[in-house]
Amino acid sequence: MDCPMCQVEMKLIRAGVSKKTNKPYKAFYKCEECGGTVNAGAEAEPAPKISKPVFNGDNLGMMRLAYRKDLMVALVNKMTEHTDANSVIIMFNTLWAEVEK
């Protein structure tokens, strides 16, 4: 398919799930020259469904993990107010190792 704006051949982007928003999107054509997009319509497969995470009945464990991650983010945010970037990276890696235990 040629781009309606600049007449350059467009690239088909298959349906998938956005890495940024984690939402599904339908297939579309994208022009690498001007950045224009066109819906691929019936030519492409439907967007995949997003699977929900499986908690294996351990909701308490998941809540604790979420709490530890939230706490770590709060600590790192507080640290950035008073320390340099290298210290924050070291502290983040140390805290992350604790969260993942």
trRosetta pair geometry for C-beta under 8 A, 3 or more apart (Angstrom, degrees):
i j d omega theta_ij theta_ji phi_ij phi_ji
1 9 7.3 116 74 -153 40 63
1 10 5.0 -33 87 45 91 113
1 12 7.9 97 24 -69 112 87
1 29 5.2 -63 73 -114 133 165
1 38 6.8 -121 136 72 143 142
2 7 5.3 -1 172 -155 123 50
2 8 6.8 152 -154 74 77 18
2 9 5.9 -54 -100 -93 63 47
2 10 6.7 140 -144 -8 13 90
3 6 4.9 6 95 50 133 75
3 7 6.1 -77 66 -22 82 11
3 8 5.0 12 16 52 123 70
3 9 7.5 -74 -14 -18 84 1
3 10 5.2 126 -65 -61 77 101
3 29 8.0 -161 -88 132 67 117
3 31 3.9 49 -95 -94 135 135
3 33 6.7 -126 5 48 162 114
3 34 6.4 137 173 34 155 116
3 36 5.5 113 -154 63 111 127
3 38 7.7 -175 -125 -17 56 122
4 36 7.2 -124 49 142 79 154
4 38 7.0 110 -3 -75 109 132
5 31 7.0 -126 49 15 107 170
5 34 5.3 -107 94 82 130 162
5 36 4.9 151 13 -42 132 157
6 31 6.4 127 42 -179 112 149
6 33 5.1 -124 92 101 152 133
6 34 4.7 154 -14 -24 135 130
6 36 7.4 168 7 9 97 129
8 31 5.8 104 72 -153 106 104
8 32 7.4 -103 124 54 136 72
8 33 4.2 94 29 -3 162 143
8 34 7.4 151 29 -2 124 93
10 29 3.9 61 130 168 136 112
10 30 6.1 154 -167 69 96 23
10 31 4.9 -61 -105 -77 89 66
10 32 7.9 152 -135 -5 49 71
10 36 7.8 -80 -104 86 121 91
10 38 6.6 -1 -172 29 176 113
11 29 6.8 150 72 -157 34 67
11 30 5.5 -29 62 64 89 81
11 31 7.7 149 15 -98 77 21
11 32 6.0 50 -5 -35 122 106
12 27 6.6 4 -176 -179 92 112
12 28 7.9 172 -151 97 53 27
12 29 5.7 -38 -95 -99 54 73
12 40 6.3 73 -141 -106 93 132
12 43 7.8 -108 -125 116 130 124
12 44 6.9 169 -170 -81 117 125
13 16 7.8 -84 160 10 88 114
13 27 6.4 174 91 -154 59 63
13 28 5.4 -6 57 64 105 71
13 29 7.1 164 13 -105 80 19
13 30 5.4 42 -22 -5 121 114
13 40 7.9 -150 58 -41 64 129
14 27 5.2 -33 -145 -109 35 106
14 44 6.2 -176 -131 -157 62 127
14 45 7.2 17 -161 43 98 98
15 24 7.0 19 177 -177 98 97
15 25 6.5 -163 -146 95 64 56
15 26 5.3 -34 -105 -147 103 34
15 27 4.4 -65 -45 -47 76 78
15 44 5.9 150 -24 139 98 120
15 45 5.8 -117 27 86 126 77
15 46 6.2 -173 156 142 180 23
15 47 4.1 -139 -173 -93 121 56
15 48 6.6 149 124 -12 105 70
16 24 7.2 -161 114 -143 26 66
16 25 6.4 -3 62 52 62 88
16 47 7.1 -71 22 -140 14 82
16 48 6.7 9 -133 18 35 109
17 22 6.3 5 169 -156 109 44
17 23 6.9 178 -154 90 72 18
17 24 5.3 -44 -97 -92 72 59
17 25 7.4 148 -109 11 23 76
17 47 7.6 113 -71 -177 62 100
17 48 6.2 -66 -41 67 99 107
17 50 6.2 114 -117 -89 134 94
18 21 4.4 21 94 44 136 87
18 22 6.3 -76 77 -24 80 14
18 23 5.3 7 29 52 116 69
18 24 7.6 -158 -2 -90 79 10
18 25 5.9 76 -47 -19 95 116
19 22 7.6 20 -153 -70 18 57
22 50 6.8 81 162 -128 87 142
23 50 7.6 -65 -125 -47 34 141
24 47 3.7 118 163 154 117 128
24 48 6.0 -159 -119 64 121 56
24 49 7.1 -44 -56 -105 149 24
24 50 6.2 -140 -40 -39 100 95
25 28 7.6 -51 149 -5 110 112
25 47 5.9 172 77 -111 19 133
26 39 6.8 18 103 -148 126 91
26 40 7.0 -155 143 42 93 97
26 44 7.2 129 174 84 78 122
26 46 7.2 -50 -118 -148 86 49
26 47 5.2 -86 -81 -45 52 108
27 40 3.9 -43 112 40 98 147
27 43 7.3 -115 100 83 136 83
27 44 3.1 -50 50 105 160 163
27 45 6.9 94 -30 49 132 55
27 47 7.7 -166 -25 -71 65 72
28 37 5.2 21 153 -175 132 108
28 38 6.4 164 -169 80 86 39
28 39 5.5 -56 -112 -114 91 35
28 40 5.2 -141 -99 -21 26 90
29 37 6.6 154 81 -157 54 57
29 38 4.6 -8 56 58 106 93
29 39 7.9 -3 17 67 81 10
29 40 5.8 126 -30 -81 79 81
30 35 7.3 -24 -171 -155 93 38
30 36 7.4 166 -152 88 50 44
30 37 5.2 -18 -100 -101 71 82
31 34 5.0 4 109 48 132 80
31 35 6.3 -37 77 18 87 12
31 36 4.4 25 24 51 126 84
31 37 7.4 -135 9 -68 78 39
32 35 7.9 37 -139 -73 19 47
40 43 5.0 -106 168 61 90 104
40 44 4.2 32 118 -1 141 123
41 44 7.6 112 68 20 41 84
55 58 6.0 -145 160 54 83 63
55 59 5.8 44 153 -80 146 63
55 62 5.3 -51 -138 -38 113 148
58 61 4.0 -4 153 27 113 122
58 62 6.3 126 106 -21 77 88
59 62 5.5 -56 -148 39 37 111
59 63 6.2 40 153 -22 69 104
60 63 5.7 -52 -147 35 31 112
60 64 6.5 32 153 -19 63 104
61 64 5.7 -53 -150 35 32 112
61 65 6.4 32 153 -19 64 105
62 65 5.6 -52 -147 36 33 112
62 66 6.3 34 153 -18 65 105
63 66 5.7 -54 -147 38 31 111
63 67 6.3 33 153 -21 65 106
64 67 5.6 -54 -147 36 31 112
64 68 6.3 31 155 -19 66 104
65 68 5.8 -54 -148 35 30 110
65 69 6.5 29 154 -17 64 105
65 99 7.1 91 -154 -177 72 87
66 69 5.8 -55 -149 37 31 110
66 70 6.3 32 153 -18 65 106
67 70 5.7 -54 -147 37 31 111
67 71 6.2 32 154 -20 65 107
68 71 5.6 -54 -147 37 31 113
68 72 6.3 34 153 -22 64 105
68 98 7.4 -139 -177 118 126 92
68 99 4.8 161 129 -123 118 85
69 72 5.6 -52 -148 34 32 113
69 73 6.5 34 153 -20 64 103
69 99 5.7 85 -79 -151 68 141
70 73 5.8 -53 -150 34 32 111
70 74 6.5 33 152 -18 64 105
71 74 5.7 -55 -151 36 33 112
71 75 6.4 32 152 -18 66 106
72 75 5.7 -55 -148 37 32 111
72 76 6.3 30 155 -17 66 106
72 92 7.7 94 171 -137 108 63
72 95 4.5 147 -137 151 109 129
72 96 6.9 108 -173 -75 154 55
72 98 7.8 169 -89 70 123 106
72 99 5.6 -48 -37 -59 151 132
73 76 5.8 -55 -145 38 30 109
73 77 6.3 33 154 -21 64 106
74 77 5.7 -54 -147 35 29 113
74 78 6.4 29 154 -18 63 106
75 78 5.7 -56 -149 36 31 111
75 79 6.3 34 152 -22 65 106
75 91 7.6 -131 132 152 109 123
75 95 6.5 175 79 -107 137 157
76 79 5.5 -52 -147 34 33 115
76 80 6.6 39 155 -27 64 100
76 88 6.3 87 -157 -163 85 97
76 91 6.8 166 -105 105 78 111
76 92 5.4 51 -110 -91 128 93
76 95 7.0 -136 -57 45 100 155
77 80 6.0 -50 -153 24 31 112
77 81 7.6 37 149 -24 57 97
78 81 6.1 -51 -170 18 39 115
78 82 7.6 -4 151 10 65 109
79 82 6.4 -87 -159 50 39 89
79 83 5.3 -30 174 29 84 120
79 87 7.2 -142 171 117 119 101
79 88 5.3 151 115 -108 120 86
79 91 5.8 -151 -140 77 172 160
80 83 7.0 -76 -108 55 24 77
80 88 5.5 42 -85 -103 76 145
83 87 4.2 -88 162 81 130 137
83 88 5.9 157 92 -52 111 82
83 91 7.9 86 79 -6 157 139
84 87 5.3 94 60 10 73 104
84 88 7.3 -136 102 -7 38 92
85 88 5.6 -58 -150 36 34 113
85 89 6.4 35 155 -22 69 103
86 89 5.7 -51 -148 33 33 112
86 90 6.5 33 154 -17 65 104
87 90 5.8 -53 -149 37 33 111
87 91 6.2 29 154 -15 66 108
88 91 5.8 -57 -146 41 30 109
88 92 6.0 36 154 -25 65 107
89 92 5.6 -52 -144 34 29 114
89 93 6.5 28 157 -17 63 105
90 93 6.0 -57 -151 36 28 108
90 94 6.4 27 152 -17 63 109
91 94 5.6 -57 -148 38 33 113
91 95 6.1 28 156 -15 68 108
92 95 5.9 -59 -145 41 28 106
92 96 6.0 29 157 -22 66 109
93 96 5.7 -52 -140 36 28 113
93 97 6.6 35 156 -24 61 102
94 97 5.9 -53 -156 29 29 112
94 98 7.0 26 148 -16 61 104
95 98 5.6 -55 -157 34 38 112
95 99 6.4 39 148 -22 70 103
96 99 5.5 -50 -147 34 37 113
96 100 6.3 29 158 -14 67 109
97 100 6.1 -62 -147 41 28 107
97 101 7.2 50 150 -47 59 90
98 101 5.9 -33 -161 -6 36 116
